[in-house]
Amino acid sequence: MNAKVNAKKEAVVAELKERLSAAKGAVFTSYKGLTVAQDTALRRTLREAGVSYHVVKNTMTRIAAKELGLDELCDHLEGTTALAVSADDAVAPAKVICEFMKKNKLEDAGILTLKAGLLDGRVIDVAEVKALADLPSREVLLAKLLGSMQSPIAGTVNVLQGVIRNAVYVLEAIRKQKEEQASA
């Protein structure tokens, strides 16, 4: 029976290691007092954003974290712990959870609180998770980047058009002057 229990625990640790190592972004939360309706709404919102959300055992998570060299994460693994992970979007877990907490006023009540996060394999604290959540979405950042890249290009094109236009006027004036000289 002990071998079966150990095999199950090893499988849980292996799964946690896989999730944590594949995560671009992850957030650890405490969910003490979260109602079933709130939990369901949170899970739905996370799922729509492509984020998986699971309650995790602290002991198993500590083992996985240590094996991945994320020892500083162990200090945050006390009490109830849930893990929101995205392998595609580093910002999504933080953004969705923080917005949900604000919208439902859960953090002030101590119902849903942040513990720590992961950003591309690095442990981040609560302040960094909140800062990450405040970042504009990827699409907005890309649009701003594209806009800033187009602005100098558009300016350069306008300058070149002006230079060409002036050159055409000068060449036209020279042509007219030579025609006048030839006819005189």
C-alpha positions as CSV (number, residue, x, y, z in Angstrom):
1,M,0.0,0.0,0.0
2,N,2.9,2.4,0.7
3,A,4.3,1.9,-2.8
4,K,0.9,2.9,-4.3
5,V,0.7,6.0,-2.2
6,N,4.3,6.9,-3.0
7,A,3.7,6.3,-6.7
8,K,0.7,8.7,-6.6
9,K,2.7,11.3,-4.8
10,E,5.5,11.0,-7.3
11,A,3.0,11.4,-10.1
12,V,1.6,14.6,-8.5
13,V,5.1,16.0,-8.0
14,A,6.0,15.2,-11.6
15,E,2.8,16.9,-12.8
16,L,3.5,20.0,-10.7
17,K,7.1,20.2,-12.0
18,E,5.8,19.9,-15.6
19,R,3.3,22.7,-15.0
20,L,5.7,25.0,-13.2
21,S,8.6,24.5,-15.7
22,A,6.3,25.0,-18.7
23,A,4.7,28.1,-17.2
24,K,5.3,31.5,-18.8
25,G,3.3,33.0,-15.9
26,A,1.8,31.6,-12.7
27,V,0.2,32.9,-9.6
28,F,-0.2,31.3,-6.2
29,T,-3.2,32.3,-4.2
30,S,-4.9,31.6,-0.9
31,Y,-8.6,31.1,-1.2
32,K,-9.8,30.8,2.4
33,G,-13.6,31.6,2.5
34,L,-14.2,31.6,-1.3
35,T,-17.8,30.6,-2.0
36,V,-18.6,27.9,-4.5
37,A,-20.2,30.6,-6.8
38,Q,-17.1,32.8,-6.6
39,D,-14.8,29.8,-7.2
40,T,-16.9,28.8,-10.2
41,A,-16.9,32.3,-11.6
42,L,-13.1,32.6,-11.1
43,R,-12.4,29.2,-12.8
44,R,-14.6,30.2,-15.7
45,T,-12.9,33.5,-16.2
46,L,-9.4,31.9,-16.0
47,R,-10.4,29.1,-18.4
48,E,-11.7,31.7,-20.9
49,A,-8.2,33.4,-20.7
50,G,-6.4,30.1,-21.3
51,V,-5.3,29.7,-17.7
52,S,-5.5,26.5,-15.8
53,Y,-6.4,26.7,-12.1
54,H,-5.9,24.0,-9.5
55,V,-5.8,23.6,-5.8
56,V,-2.4,22.2,-4.9
57,K,-0.9,20.5,-1.8
58,N,1.8,22.6,-0.2
59,T,4.1,19.6,0.5
60,M,3.9,18.3,-3.0
61,T,4.4,21.9,-4.4
62,R,7.4,22.4,-2.1
63,I,9.0,19.2,-3.4
64,A,8.4,20.2,-7.0
65,A,9.7,23.7,-6.4
66,K,12.9,22.5,-4.8
67,E,13.6,20.0,-7.6
68,L,13.2,22.9,-10.1
69,G,15.5,25.2,-8.1
70,L,12.6,27.5,-7.0
71,D,13.5,27.2,-3.3
72,E,12.3,30.8,-2.5
73,L,8.7,29.7,-3.5
74,C,8.6,27.4,-0.4
75,D,8.3,30.3,2.0
76,H,4.9,31.2,0.4
77,L,3.4,27.7,0.6
78,E,1.3,27.8,3.8
79,G,-2.4,27.5,4.3
80,T,-4.7,27.0,1.4
81,T,-3.0,27.2,-1.9
82,A,-4.3,27.3,-5.5
83,L,-2.2,27.7,-8.6
84,A,-3.2,29.6,-11.8
85,V,-0.8,28.8,-14.7
86,S,-0.5,29.8,-18.3
87,A,2.1,28.2,-20.7
88,D,1.3,30.8,-23.4
89,D,0.7,34.2,-21.7
90,A,2.9,35.4,-18.8
91,V,0.5,38.2,-17.8
92,A,-2.9,36.4,-18.0
93,P,-2.9,34.6,-14.6
94,A,-2.0,37.8,-12.7
95,K,-4.3,40.0,-14.7
96,V,-7.4,37.7,-14.4
97,I,-6.9,37.0,-10.7
98,C,-6.2,40.6,-9.8
99,E,-9.2,41.9,-11.8
100,F,-11.4,39.2,-10.2
101,M,-10.2,40.2,-6.7
102,K,-10.9,43.9,-7.4
103,K,-14.2,43.3,-9.0
104,N,-15.5,41.1,-6.2
105,K,-13.6,43.0,-3.3
106,L,-12.1,39.7,-2.2
107,E,-8.6,40.8,-1.2
108,D,-9.7,43.4,1.3
109,A,-11.8,40.7,3.0
110,G,-8.9,38.3,3.0
111,I,-10.9,35.8,1.0
112,L,-8.7,35.5,-2.1
113,T,-5.2,36.8,-1.6
114,L,-2.0,36.6,-3.6
115,K,1.0,34.6,-2.3
116,A,3.6,34.8,-5.0
117,G,4.0,34.2,-8.7
118,L,6.3,32.9,-11.4
119,L,7.4,34.8,-14.4
120,D,9.4,32.8,-17.0
121,G,10.9,30.5,-14.4
122,R,11.6,33.2,-11.8
123,V,9.7,33.6,-8.5
124,I,8.1,37.0,-8.1
125,D,6.6,38.6,-5.0
126,V,3.0,40.0,-4.6
127,A,4.0,43.5,-5.6
128,E,5.5,42.2,-8.8
129,V,2.4,40.1,-9.5
130,K,0.2,43.2,-9.1
131,A,2.6,45.2,-11.3
132,L,2.3,42.4,-13.9
133,A,-1.5,42.5,-13.7
134,D,-1.4,46.3,-14.3
135,L,0.4,45.9,-17.7
136,P,-1.6,46.5,-20.8
137,S,-2.6,43.4,-22.7
138,R,-0.2,41.9,-25.2
139,E,-2.4,43.1,-28.1
140,V,-2.3,46.7,-26.7
141,L,1.5,46.6,-26.2
142,L,2.0,45.2,-29.8
143,A,-0.3,48.0,-31.2
144,K,1.7,50.6,-29.3
145,L,4.9,49.2,-30.6
146,L,3.7,49.1,-34.1
147,G,2.4,52.6,-33.8
148,S,5.7,53.9,-32.5
149,M,7.5,52.1,-35.3
150,Q,5.2,53.6,-38.0
151,S,5.5,57.1,-36.7
152,P,9.2,57.6,-37.6
153,I,8.7,55.8,-40.9
154,A,5.7,58.0,-41.8
155,G,7.8,61.1,-40.9
156,T,10.7,59.9,-43.0
157,V,8.4,59.2,-45.9
158,N,6.9,62.7,-45.6
159,V,10.4,64.2,-45.6
160,L,11.4,62.2,-48.7
161,Q,8.2,63.2,-50.5
162,G,9.0,66.9,-49.7
163,V,12.6,66.5,-51.0
164,I,11.4,64.8,-54.2
165,R,8.7,67.4,-54.7
166,N,11.3,70.2,-54.3
167,A,13.7,68.4,-56.7
168,V,10.9,68.2,-59.3
169,Y,10.2,71.9,-59.0
170,V,13.9,72.8,-59.4
171,L,14.3,70.5,-62.4
172,E,11.1,72.0,-63.9
173,A,12.4,75.5,-63.4
174,I,15.8,74.5,-65.0
175,R,13.9,73.0,-68.0
176,K,11.8,76.2,-68.4
177,Q,14.9,78.4,-68.2
178,K,16.8,76.3,-70.8
179,E,13.8,76.4,-73.1
180,E,13.6,80.2,-72.7
181,Q,17.3,80.5,-73.5
182,A,17.0,78.3,-76.5
183,S,14.1,80.3,-77.9
184,A,15.8,83.7,-77.4
